[in-house]
Amino acid sequence: MSRVNVPTSTLHKAIAALAEYLENEFSSELFSFMDGGTTLDLCSIALSQCRQDPHWQALAQTYESLGGSISCPDDNEWEVA
């Protein structure tokens, strides 16, 4: 992950928006934020479903533009989203 110089509150708003979306769609066991929120781990089934939703795509794009990363750790393999 490359560091982007943005206000902390801006990144936290993006994290909160992703968390709210995920909490409304999935069980909390299917995702987690790590590294102070800069990495989102999301199971492959949930990630596949999310990628089909334009609202998710906008949220993810904002998060990633602020330096966040989305990964899929299923089966001990990391897939960069």
Secondary structure as GFF3:
##gff-version 3
##sequence-region A 1 81
A	DSSP	alpha_helix	8	25	.	.	.	ID=ss1
A	DSSP	three_ten_helix	28	30	.	.	.	ID=ss2
A	DSSP	beta_strand	31	34	.	.	.	ID=ss3
A	DSSP	three_ten_helix	35	37	.	.	.	ID=ss4
A	DSSP	beta_strand	39	42	.	.	.	ID=ss5
A	DSSP	alpha_helix	44	50	.	.	.	ID=ss6
A	DSSP	alpha_helix	54	65	.	.	.	ID=ss7
A	DSSP	beta_strand	69	72	.	.	.	ID=ss8
A	DSSP	three_ten_helix	74	76	.	.	.	ID=ss9
A	DSSP	beta_strand	79	80	.	.	.	ID=ss10
###
